[in-house]
Amino acid sequence: MTSSPTGTDLYQYSRLAPSRLAFAVMAILGLICCGLYFAQIVPDTIETVGIILVLITILPWIIYVWDGKLETVPFLPVVGTFYTIFFAFPIYLAPLGWSDYSSIILYGRVAIGEVRSEVLWLIVFSLCACWMTYYLATYLLKGSSARFWLPSVQSAGQQKSLFYILLIAHLFGRLFPELAAIGSINQFLEPAGYVGLGGFYFLWRRKELTKRDLFLLLAAILPLEIYLRIRILFITDILLLGLFLILLLWKGRQFRLIAVLALTSLIIISSYSATGPFRSGIDHGVEKIVRAAKIYLHLYILRSDSVDTSVNKIVFSEGRFGSVVKRISHVWVFHAVADKSPEPIPFWDGYSYRGLLYMGLPRLLFPDKPEERVGGEFGHRYGFLDSGESSSVNLPWIIELLANFGAAGVVAGMGLIGVFLAFIAQLIDAQRNSFLEFTVALSLLFPLAYQESNLSVMTGTLLLQYFAFVFYFRIGRKLLPSFSKNPKTA
């Protein structure tokens, strides 16, 4: 029995018999693959590689279930799920977004033309390299004494006060983003919200919250957090909160709530067609949410072909799922980069990783630190954006490797990423982690499973954020009074 960083009630698991769960997962996967194969949706040239790509992306779940250690955070399986959604399934969903595979056009500008199986095989080999090095590094790290160290805060009263401060600061940053952006303070305030929510969750599981605490959290703080994310209609931001809550609940083995959140996440993903028209041009708030809800109602429930809003009439020319399919189809962006590199567009040769050299520098001390705009440069470079557009294009890690180093670089780079991910998983689930260390580790590192932005954006500030939390808890435990009495629990 392993020791518990979150209270003994959370970790006293018996090792589950792997066979039934693993065979059930494999049976379901087999049915899905058979259905995809016999449906004959894709061209014959990519039929085999499409099925294999689906299998490879779901393989980490099979290994995780077979191993039976469901008390650990399923970090690599979540990474695999990202590639299932954004690289494997879009191969079969393409007819919902385009008339046929020869008419795939990205961002209304870049045509794929012929879909080549060798490009998809490159994704398969790259993911295989990532999974193999991950499991090899995990084996070598077995028994390691590494942990995600933070100053200890023993008093439950101090812990609550520190978590409240984090949540209030985070919500302030959400309410006033212009102020939070000064000196890049938001780089600390964003994960602060996750730390606060996760800390209170484990205090609740340890029966160290009062009824007043629970009421304040469930009736005010959590609803406000959800509203402040929904009002912007930024789908990724909402999904990240859902993913964090799922991983948090996974640690507590509350699988029914996880199922509800997973279903909610699918609904949120499907809402992209409804939120797209109002992402910009309308102030954030209730009006924006109501208009998006009206579009969703007409699009998916009433199955209308158009809807009249107070702004204009929207015609669903792409169908009910066209916008969603195009949004998640990173596989075709990968294909477009493979088609254009190294001719006519030369490889970047590591250019997009230069941000790793300075992203960790605090802007308060280095006000002239360059802004990270790799997504915009990538979009203009490959023709996804017009020259005058100031927006950006998502640049997942595997596509960034291809744009920088070509096919061999993708396989080798994903192998190195596998080692990196194994180290991250080790830090999150280290046996010596206290519940505070686990909460902060999960809050800072879980977004790395959702690899939709370039590497320097997602990892460049991690060390700075870590030291900020070390400083916060070290100073906080000294400044706040120590509470010796146990709170009246709910």
C-alpha positions as CSV (number, residue, x, y, z in Angstrom):
1,M,0.0,0.0,0.0
2,T,1.5,3.3,-1.0
3,S,1.4,6.4,1.2
4,S,-1.1,9.1,0.4
5,P,-0.3,12.7,-0.4
6,T,-4.0,13.5,-0.3
7,G,-5.2,11.6,2.8
8,T,-5.3,7.9,3.4
9,D,-8.9,7.7,2.3
10,L,-7.9,8.5,-1.3
11,Y,-5.1,6.0,-1.9
12,Q,-6.1,2.8,-0.1
13,Y,-6.7,0.9,-3.3
14,S,-6.2,-2.7,-4.0
15,R,-4.5,-3.6,-7.3
16,L,-7.3,-4.1,-9.7
17,A,-7.4,-7.3,-11.8
18,P,-6.3,-6.1,-15.2
19,S,-7.7,-8.7,-17.5
20,R,-11.4,-7.9,-17.4
21,L,-10.9,-4.1,-17.8
22,A,-8.2,-4.5,-20.5
23,F,-10.2,-7.0,-22.5
24,A,-13.3,-4.8,-22.2
25,V,-11.3,-1.8,-23.5
26,M,-9.8,-3.9,-26.4
27,A,-13.2,-5.3,-27.3
28,I,-14.7,-1.9,-27.5
29,L,-11.7,-0.7,-29.5
30,G,-12.0,-3.7,-31.8
31,L,-15.6,-2.9,-32.5
32,I,-14.8,0.7,-33.3
33,C,-12.0,-0.2,-35.7
34,C,-14.1,-2.9,-37.4
35,G,-16.9,-0.3,-37.8
36,L,-14.5,2.2,-39.3
37,Y,-12.9,-0.4,-41.6
38,F,-16.2,-1.8,-43.0
39,A,-17.8,1.6,-43.3
40,Q,-15.3,2.3,-46.1
41,I,-15.3,6.0,-45.4
42,V,-11.7,6.7,-46.3
43,P,-9.9,6.1,-49.6
44,D,-8.3,2.6,-50.0
45,T,-4.8,4.1,-49.9
46,I,-5.1,5.3,-46.3
47,E,-7.5,2.7,-45.0
48,T,-4.9,0.6,-43.2
49,V,-2.8,3.4,-41.8
50,G,-6.0,5.2,-40.6
51,I,-7.0,2.1,-38.5
52,I,-3.4,1.7,-37.2
53,L,-3.3,5.4,-36.2
54,V,-6.5,5.0,-34.2
55,L,-5.0,1.9,-32.4
56,I,-1.7,3.6,-31.6
57,T,-3.4,6.7,-30.1
58,I,-5.6,4.5,-27.8
59,L,-2.8,2.0,-27.0
60,P,-1.7,4.0,-23.8
61,W,-5.2,3.5,-22.3
62,I,-5.0,-0.3,-22.9
63,I,-1.5,-0.4,-21.2
64,Y,-2.7,1.8,-18.4
65,V,-5.8,-0.4,-17.7
66,W,-3.8,-3.6,-18.1
67,D,-1.2,-2.4,-15.6
68,G,-4.1,-1.9,-13.1
69,K,-2.6,1.1,-11.3
70,L,-5.7,3.3,-11.6
71,E,-4.6,5.4,-8.6
72,T,-2.1,7.2,-10.8
73,V,-3.0,10.1,-13.1
74,P,-3.5,8.7,-16.6
75,F,-1.1,11.3,-18.1
76,L,0.1,9.5,-21.2
77,P,-3.4,8.1,-22.0
78,V,-4.7,11.7,-22.0
79,V,-1.9,12.6,-24.4
80,G,-3.0,9.7,-26.6
81,T,-6.6,11.0,-26.4
82,F,-5.4,14.3,-27.7
83,Y,-3.9,12.6,-30.8
84,T,-7.0,10.5,-31.2
85,I,-9.2,13.5,-31.3
86,F,-7.0,15.8,-33.4
87,F,-5.1,13.4,-35.6
88,A,-6.8,10.0,-35.9
89,F,-10.5,10.5,-35.9
90,P,-10.4,13.5,-38.3
91,I,-9.2,11.1,-41.0
92,Y,-12.7,9.5,-40.8
93,L,-14.6,12.7,-40.1
94,A,-13.3,14.6,-43.1
95,P,-16.5,14.0,-45.2
96,L,-18.4,16.0,-42.6
97,G,-16.2,19.0,-43.3
98,W,-15.5,18.7,-47.0
99,S,-17.3,17.1,-49.9
100,D,-14.5,14.6,-50.4
101,Y,-10.8,14.0,-49.6
102,S,-9.5,15.7,-52.7
103,S,-11.3,19.0,-51.8
104,I,-9.8,19.5,-48.3
105,I,-8.9,23.2,-48.0
106,L,-7.5,24.5,-44.7
107,Y,-8.5,28.0,-43.4
108,G,-10.1,28.6,-46.8
109,R,-6.7,29.0,-48.5
110,V,-4.4,25.9,-48.4
111,A,-5.5,22.8,-50.4
112,I,-4.3,19.3,-49.6
113,G,-5.0,17.8,-53.0
114,E,-3.9,14.1,-52.8
115,V,-3.9,12.5,-49.4
116,R,-0.6,10.6,-49.1
117,S,-0.4,7.5,-46.8
118,E,3.3,8.1,-46.1
119,V,2.4,11.3,-44.3
120,L,0.1,9.5,-42.0
121,W,2.6,6.7,-41.5
122,L,5.0,9.4,-40.3
123,I,2.6,10.3,-37.6
124,V,2.3,6.6,-36.6
125,F,6.0,6.1,-36.4
126,S,6.5,9.4,-34.4
127,L,3.9,8.4,-31.8
128,C,5.4,4.9,-31.5
129,A,8.7,6.6,-30.8
130,C,7.1,8.8,-28.2
131,W,5.3,5.9,-26.4
132,M,8.4,3.6,-26.5
133,T,10.7,6.2,-24.9
134,Y,8.0,7.1,-22.4
135,Y,7.7,3.6,-21.1
136,L,11.4,3.0,-21.2
137,A,12.0,6.2,-19.2
138,T,9.2,5.3,-16.8
139,Y,10.9,1.9,-16.2
140,L,14.2,3.6,-15.5
141,L,12.6,6.1,-13.2
142,K,10.8,3.4,-11.2
143,G,11.7,3.7,-7.5
144,S,13.1,7.2,-8.0
145,S,13.0,9.5,-4.9
146,A,12.2,12.5,-7.1
147,R,9.3,14.7,-5.9
148,F,7.7,18.0,-6.7
149,W,9.0,19.8,-3.7
150,L,7.2,22.7,-2.0
151,P,7.4,24.3,1.4
152,S,5.1,22.4,3.7
153,V,2.0,24.1,5.2
154,Q,0.9,22.0,8.1
155,S,-2.1,23.9,9.4
156,A,-5.4,23.3,7.7
157,G,-6.4,26.9,8.5
158,Q,-3.3,28.3,6.8
159,Q,-3.9,26.0,3.8
160,K,-7.5,27.3,3.4
161,S,-6.4,30.9,3.7
162,L,-3.7,30.5,1.1
163,F,-6.1,28.7,-1.3
164,Y,-8.7,31.4,-0.8
165,I,-6.1,34.1,-1.7
166,L,-5.1,32.2,-4.8
167,L,-8.7,31.8,-6.0
168,I,-9.6,35.5,-5.3
169,A,-6.4,36.6,-7.2
170,H,-7.2,34.3,-10.0
171,L,-10.8,35.5,-10.4
172,F,-9.5,39.1,-10.2
173,G,-7.2,38.3,-13.1
174,R,-10.1,36.9,-15.0
175,L,-12.4,39.9,-14.3
176,F,-9.6,42.4,-15.2
177,P,-7.4,40.8,-17.8
178,E,-5.8,44.1,-18.7
179,L,-4.4,44.6,-15.2
180,A,-3.4,40.9,-14.9
181,A,-1.3,41.2,-18.1
182,I,0.9,43.9,-16.5
183,G,4.3,42.3,-16.0
184,S,2.9,38.9,-17.1
185,I,1.3,38.5,-13.6
186,N,-1.4,36.3,-15.3
187,Q,1.3,33.6,-15.8
188,F,1.0,33.0,-12.1
189,L,-2.7,33.8,-11.7
190,E,-3.9,31.3,-14.2
191,P,-2.5,28.2,-12.5
192,A,-3.3,29.8,-9.2
193,G,-7.0,29.1,-9.9
194,Y,-6.3,25.4,-10.5
195,V,-4.2,25.2,-7.3
196,G,-7.0,26.8,-5.3
197,L,-9.7,24.5,-6.6
198,G,-7.6,21.4,-6.3
199,G,-6.5,22.3,-2.8
200,F,-10.0,22.8,-1.6
201,Y,-11.1,19.5,-3.2
202,F,-8.5,17.6,-1.2
203,L,-9.3,19.5,2.0
204,W,-13.0,18.4,1.4
205,R,-11.9,14.8,1.0
206,R,-10.0,15.1,4.2
207,K,-13.1,16.5,6.0
208,E,-11.3,19.8,6.8
209,L,-13.9,22.2,5.3
210,T,-16.8,23.8,7.0
211,K,-20.3,24.0,5.6
212,R,-19.6,27.7,5.0
213,D,-16.6,26.9,3.0
214,L,-18.5,24.4,0.9
215,F,-21.3,26.8,0.3
216,L,-18.9,29.6,-0.7
217,L,-17.1,27.3,-3.1
218,L,-20.1,25.6,-4.7
219,A,-22.5,28.6,-4.8
220,A,-20.1,31.4,-5.6
221,I,-16.5,30.6,-6.6
222,L,-16.9,27.6,-8.9
223,P,-20.0,29.1,-10.7
224,L,-18.1,32.4,-11.2
225,E,-15.0,30.6,-12.5
226,I,-17.2,28.7,-15.0
227,Y,-19.0,31.8,-16.1
228,L,-15.8,33.8,-16.6
229,R,-14.6,31.1,-19.0
230,I,-17.9,30.6,-20.8
231,R,-18.5,34.3,-21.4
232,I,-15.5,34.5,-23.7
233,L,-16.6,31.5,-25.7
234,F,-13.0,30.2,-25.9
235,I,-13.6,26.5,-26.2
236,T,-10.0,25.4,-25.3
237,D,-10.1,27.4,-22.1
238,I,-13.3,25.7,-21.0
239,L,-12.0,22.2,-22.0
240,L,-8.8,22.8,-19.9
241,L,-10.9,23.4,-16.8
242,G,-12.8,20.2,-17.6
243,L,-9.6,18.2,-18.1
244,F,-8.2,19.5,-14.8
245,L,-11.4,18.5,-12.9
246,I,-11.4,15.1,-14.5
247,L,-7.8,14.4,-13.5
248,L,-8.6,15.7,-10.0
249,L,-11.6,13.5,-9.7
250,W,-9.7,10.6,-11.1
251,K,-7.3,10.8,-8.1
252,G,-10.4,10.6,-5.9
253,R,-11.8,7.7,-8.0
254,Q,-15.1,9.6,-8.6
255,F,-15.8,8.0,-11.9
256,R,-19.4,8.9,-12.2
257,L,-18.6,12.6,-12.0
258,I,-15.8,12.0,-14.5
259,A,-18.3,10.4,-16.9
260,V,-20.5,13.5,-16.6
261,L,-17.6,15.8,-17.2
262,A,-16.4,13.8,-20.2
263,L,-19.9,13.9,-21.7
264,T,-20.1,17.7,-21.1
265,S,-16.7,18.1,-22.8
266,L,-18.0,16.4,-25.9
267,I,-21.0,18.7,-25.9
268,I,-18.6,21.7,-25.5
269,I,-16.5,20.5,-28.4
270,S,-19.6,20.2,-30.6
271,S,-20.5,23.8,-29.7
272,Y,-17.6,25.2,-31.7
273,S,-20.0,25.7,-34.7
274,A,-22.2,27.8,-32.4
275,T,-19.5,29.8,-30.7
276,G,-17.5,30.7,-33.8
277,P,-19.7,33.5,-35.1
278,F,-19.5,35.4,-31.8
279,R,-15.9,34.8,-30.7
280,S,-15.2,38.5,-31.6
281,G,-17.1,41.6,-32.3
282,I,-19.4,41.3,-29.2
283,D,-18.6,42.2,-25.6
284,H,-18.0,39.2,-23.4
285,G,-20.9,38.4,-21.1
286,V,-24.4,37.0,-20.9
287,E,-25.6,38.3,-24.3
288,K,-22.7,36.5,-26.0
289,I,-23.6,33.2,-24.2
290,V,-27.3,33.6,-25.0
291,R,-26.7,34.1,-28.7
292,A,-24.4,31.1,-28.9
293,A,-26.9,29.0,-27.0
294,K,-29.6,30.1,-29.6
295,I,-27.4,29.0,-32.5
296,Y,-26.6,25.7,-30.8
297,L,-30.4,25.1,-30.2
298,H,-31.2,25.7,-33.9
299,L,-28.2,23.8,-35.2
300,Y,-28.3,20.6,-33.2
301,I,-31.8,20.4,-31.5
302,L,-34.1,22.0,-34.0
303,R,-31.9,21.0,-36.9
304,S,-32.5,24.3,-38.7
305,D,-30.6,25.4,-41.8
306,S,-30.2,29.0,-40.5
307,V,-31.0,31.2,-37.5
308,D,-31.8,34.9,-37.1
309,T,-29.9,36.7,-34.4
310,S,-30.1,40.3,-33.3
311,V,-27.0,41.0,-35.4
312,N,-27.5,39.0,-38.6
313,K,-28.8,35.9,-40.2
314,I,-26.5,32.9,-39.9
315,V,-26.8,30.1,-42.6
316,F,-25.3,26.8,-41.6
317,S,-23.6,26.3,-45.0
318,E,-21.0,23.8,-43.5
319,G,-23.6,21.6,-41.9
320,R,-23.9,20.7,-38.3
321,F,-20.4,19.4,-37.8
322,G,-18.4,21.0,-40.6
323,S,-16.9,23.7,-38.4
324,V,-16.1,21.2,-35.6
325,V,-14.4,18.8,-38.0
326,K,-12.3,21.6,-39.5
327,R,-11.3,22.9,-36.0
328,I,-10.0,19.5,-34.8
329,S,-8.3,18.4,-38.1
330,H,-4.7,19.1,-37.1
331,V,-3.8,16.0,-39.1
332,W,-4.4,17.9,-42.3
333,V,-2.3,20.8,-41.1
334,F,0.5,18.3,-40.6
335,H,-0.1,17.0,-44.1
336,A,0.0,20.5,-45.6
337,V,3.4,21.2,-43.8
338,A,4.7,17.8,-45.1
339,D,3.6,18.8,-48.7
340,K,5.3,22.2,-48.6
341,S,8.6,21.4,-46.7
342,P,11.4,21.6,-47.5
343,E,10.3,22.7,-50.9
344,P,9.0,25.4,-51.5
345,I,9.2,26.3,-47.8
346,P,12.5,25.4,-46.1
347,F,12.6,24.0,-42.7
348,W,12.8,26.3,-39.7
349,D,15.9,24.6,-38.3
350,G,14.9,25.2,-34.7
351,Y,13.8,28.8,-35.2
352,S,10.4,28.3,-33.4
353,Y,12.2,27.0,-30.2
354,R,14.2,30.2,-29.6
355,G,11.5,31.3,-27.1
356,L,12.8,28.6,-24.7
357,L,15.8,30.9,-24.1
358,Y,13.8,33.8,-22.8
359,M,10.3,32.8,-22.0
360,G,11.3,32.0,-18.4
361,L,12.5,35.5,-17.7
362,P,10.0,37.6,-15.7
363,R,8.7,40.6,-17.7
364,L,8.7,42.7,-14.5
365,L,12.5,42.5,-14.6
366,F,12.9,42.3,-18.4
367,P,10.2,44.6,-19.8
368,D,11.7,44.4,-23.3
369,K,11.4,40.6,-23.4
370,P,10.2,39.6,-27.0
371,E,6.5,38.5,-27.3
372,E,5.9,35.0,-28.4
373,R,4.2,35.1,-31.9
374,V,5.3,31.8,-33.4
375,G,1.7,30.8,-34.2
376,G,1.2,33.9,-36.3
377,E,4.5,33.4,-38.1
378,F,3.7,29.8,-38.8
379,G,0.3,30.7,-40.2
380,H,1.7,33.3,-42.6
381,R,4.7,31.1,-43.5
382,Y,2.5,28.3,-44.8
383,G,-0.3,30.4,-46.2
384,F,-3.0,29.7,-43.6
385,L,-3.2,33.4,-42.9
386,D,-3.2,36.4,-45.2
387,S,-0.3,38.8,-44.9
388,G,-2.5,41.4,-43.2
389,E,-4.0,39.1,-40.6
390,S,-2.8,39.5,-37.0
391,S,-4.3,36.2,-35.7
392,S,-2.4,33.0,-35.2
393,V,-2.6,29.3,-36.0
394,N,-2.3,26.5,-33.5
395,L,1.0,24.7,-33.7
396,P,1.0,21.3,-32.0
397,W,4.3,19.9,-30.9
398,I,4.4,17.2,-33.6
399,I,3.7,19.7,-36.4
400,E,6.3,22.1,-35.0
401,L,8.9,19.3,-35.1
402,L,8.0,18.7,-38.8
403,A,8.2,22.4,-39.7
404,N,11.6,22.6,-38.1
405,F,13.4,19.4,-38.8
406,G,11.5,17.3,-41.3
407,A,10.5,13.6,-41.1
408,A,13.6,12.3,-39.2
409,G,13.3,15.2,-36.8
410,V,9.7,14.4,-36.0
411,V,10.5,10.8,-35.1
412,A,13.6,11.7,-33.1
413,G,11.9,14.7,-31.5
414,M,8.8,12.8,-30.4
415,G,11.2,10.2,-28.9
416,L,12.7,13.0,-26.8
417,I,9.3,14.3,-25.9
418,G,8.4,10.8,-24.6
419,V,11.3,11.0,-22.1
420,F,10.1,14.5,-21.1
421,L,6.6,13.3,-20.6
422,A,7.7,10.4,-18.4
423,F,9.6,12.8,-16.2
424,I,6.5,15.0,-16.0
425,A,4.3,12.1,-15.0
426,Q,6.8,11.1,-12.4
427,L,6.7,14.6,-10.8
428,I,2.9,14.5,-10.7
429,D,2.6,11.1,-9.1
430,A,5.7,10.9,-7.0
431,Q,4.9,8.8,-3.9
432,R,6.5,11.3,-1.6
433,N,4.4,14.2,-2.8
434,S,2.2,15.8,-0.2
435,F,-1.3,16.7,-1.2
436,L,-0.1,20.3,-1.7
437,E,2.8,19.2,-3.9
438,F,0.5,17.0,-5.9
439,T,-2.1,19.8,-6.4
440,V,0.5,22.3,-7.6
441,A,2.3,19.8,-9.8
442,L,-1.0,18.8,-11.5
443,S,-2.1,22.4,-11.9
444,L,1.2,23.4,-13.6
445,L,1.8,20.3,-15.7
446,F,-1.6,18.9,-16.8
447,P,-1.8,21.3,-19.8
448,L,1.2,19.5,-21.3
449,A,-1.1,16.6,-22.2
450,Y,-3.1,19.0,-24.4
451,Q,-0.3,19.7,-26.9
452,E,-2.0,22.2,-29.2
453,S,0.4,25.1,-28.9
454,N,4.1,25.3,-29.7
455,L,6.6,24.0,-27.1
456,S,8.0,27.3,-25.9
457,V,4.6,28.7,-25.2
458,M,3.5,25.7,-23.1
459,T,6.8,25.1,-21.2
460,G,8.8,28.3,-21.3
461,T,7.4,29.7,-18.0
462,L,7.1,26.5,-16.0
463,L,10.2,27.1,-13.9
464,L,9.2,30.7,-13.2
465,Q,5.7,29.5,-12.2
466,Y,7.2,26.8,-9.9
467,F,9.5,29.2,-8.1
468,A,6.6,31.7,-7.8
469,F,4.6,29.0,-5.9
470,V,7.6,28.1,-3.8
471,F,7.9,31.7,-2.8
472,Y,4.2,32.1,-2.2
473,F,3.8,29.2,0.2
474,R,7.1,29.9,2.0
475,I,6.1,33.5,2.7
476,G,2.5,32.7,3.2
477,R,3.0,30.2,6.0
478,K,5.1,32.7,7.9
479,L,2.8,35.7,7.5
480,L,-0.5,34.0,8.1
481,P,-1.5,33.0,11.7
482,S,-1.4,29.3,12.5
483,F,-4.8,27.8,13.3
484,S,-4.6,25.1,15.9
485,K,-8.2,24.2,16.1
486,N,-9.7,21.8,13.7
487,P,-12.6,23.3,11.7
488,K,-16.2,22.1,12.1
489,T,-16.5,19.7,9.2
490,A,-19.4,19.4,6.9
